[in-house]
């Protein structure tokens, strides 16, 4: 009889308490709605939040009821990258029960996948191809040479931007990714300046040659 009663309690409690296990992936420094679902609770409290640096924040606040089964609490301490865990406690079926739910914070709000890695490799490969083709032209064909170099830099910029998603799950790596992105933009701006100066020099040479031809006549 006791075993049957215990099994009945388990069957009643499990559907109500194990409503959520993971919340999802969110962007750094953005407010996040922490939710818990319970269809037969009279209250749900948010007790603690464990942030990636292992600090445990004691909240101990009532979560707001939205509708009939969803409880919500807006959380704003999301400056650290990594995995967070929050614990909620309620009374499903009149039994005091607590549960932990996890969520992840990245710099971009995206999760690294195989497609991100493939994109980085593809962009870097194209950058290498354009760079090699551009190096085969001599200085006199600076326009074609510069065009291929510019394409290579653009591919490098796209690769760096894709790599930022990969590095966004770590604070140190994210700083490196952002620095690389800024560096690539600076190099592209320098390349534009090089093309502009080369254009001016080439224009002056053409004007000078025309004047010399006129003087010969």
N, C-alpha and C positions, 0 to 999 in steps of 0.2 A: 504493500500500500504506500509506503514511504517513497519507494522508487518511482511509482506511477505519479505521485504528487510532485516529485522532483522533476520528472520529465515534462510534466504539464507546465511547471513554472518556467523551465528552460525554453520550451516552445513558445511561451507567451512573451518572454523577456527578449529573446534573441532578435525577433523581427523588429521590435521597437527600439532596441538599443544599438544594434549594428546597422544603422541607417546610412552612415557615411564612414569611409575610411581614409579617403584623400579628397582634398578640396580642389587641387589643380595647380597651375603655374601662373604667377603674377609678376608684374613689372615692379622694379625697385622704386621705393619712395612713393608708392601709390597706396591709397586707402584700400583695404580689403574687407569684404563682408564675410566674417566668419559665421558659418551657419551650422545648425544641427537640426535634424529632422526627428520628430517624435510625435506620433499621432495620439498618444494617451498620457502625456505629461501635463501636470498642472504648472510646472515651472522648469526652466533650464538655466543653469548658471554657467558662465565662463569663469573657470577658477584660475588657470595658469596658462601662460604661453611660453614655450621654450624657443629661444631664438638661436640662430646658427652658432654664435660664440659661446653656447652652453649656458648663457644666463637665463634664469627662469623668472619671468615677470608674473607677479601675483596680481590678478585682476579682481576676482571675486565680485563680479557684477551680474545682474540679471540680464539675460538676453531678451531682446524684443520679439514678441510673437507676431509673425506675419502670416495672415491667413489662419489656418487651423492646425498646421503641423510643422511649420518652419520657424525656427528661432534664429535671430540675427544679432550680431554685434560687430560694429565697425572698428577695425583695428588699423592703426596708422604707423606703428613702429616697424617699418619695413626697410630700413636702411642697409641691413646686412644681407649679403647674398648667401643662398643656401636653403637648407630644409628647416622648416618651422613645425612645431607641434603644439596644438592647443588642446586643453582638456576641458570637457563640459560635464556637468553633473545634473541629473534630473531625477524624476520619480516615475518612470514608466511602470504602469500597473501597480503604483503605490510602493515600488521598491526603489530605494536610493541606489542609483547606478551612475558610474562615471565612464567616460570614453575619450580616447585621444584621437585626434584627426590631424593629418599632416598636410602641408602645402609647401610649394617651392617658390622662391623669389629669385629671378634672374634680372640682369640689367635691362634686357629688352622685353621680357615677358614671354620669350620663346624657349623651347626646349631643344637641346641638341639632338639631331637625328642624323642618319646616314646621308640623307640628301644634302645637309649642310657641308659635310666633309667632301662629298662628291663635287659640289659647287666650287669649293675652295680649290680643289685639285684641278678642276676644269679651267677655272679662271687663271690659275698660275701657269698651266700648260699653254694657254693661248697667249699669255703675257710673254712667256719664253719664246714662242714662235714669232710673234711680232717683233720682239727685241732682236732676235737672230736675223730676220729678214731686213730690218732697218740697218743693222750693222754691215750688211753687204753693200750698201750704197756709199759712194764717196761723198766728200764734203760739198762738191759742186751740185749734187742733187739733194741739197739740204731740205727741200720741201717734202720730197718722198721719204727721205730718211726721218725727218721730224714727225711726219704723219704716222709712220709705223711705231716710232718711239712713243708717240702720244697714245696710240691704241694700246700699246703694252702697259703704259701707266694706268689707263682706264681699267684694263683687266686686273691690274694689281690693286686698284682702288676697290673694285668689286670683290676681289678675293679677300681683301682686308676687312671689308664690311661684313662679309659672310663669316669670316673668322671671329669677328666680334661676338656673334651669336654663340659660337663654340666656347669662347672665353668668358661669356657673361655669367657663368655659374660659379666663378671664383673671383673674389675681389682683386687679388693681385694680377691674375691673368686678364681680367677686364680692363685694368689700368694699362696693361701692355697693349691690349687690342685697341683701346681708344687712342693711345699714343701713336701706334702704327697707322691708324686711320688719319690722324692729323698730319703725320709725316708725309703720307701719300698725297694728301691734298696740297701740302706745301711744295712737293716735288712737281706736281702737275702745274701749279701756278708758275713755278720756275721754268718749266718746259714751255708754257705759253709765252713767257717773257723771252726765252731763247728764240722761239719761232718769230716773234715780233721784231726782235733786234736783227735776226738774220734776214727778215723781209726788208727792213730798212736798209741794211748794208747792201743787199742785192739790188735794191731799187737805185741807190746812189751809184753803184757800179754801172748799171745800165745807162743812167743819165750821163755819167762821165764818159762812157764809151760813145754815146750819141754826139756829145759835144766835140770829142776828138775827131769823129768822122766828119762833122760839119767843117771843122777847121782845115781838114785835109783837102776839102773841096774849095 
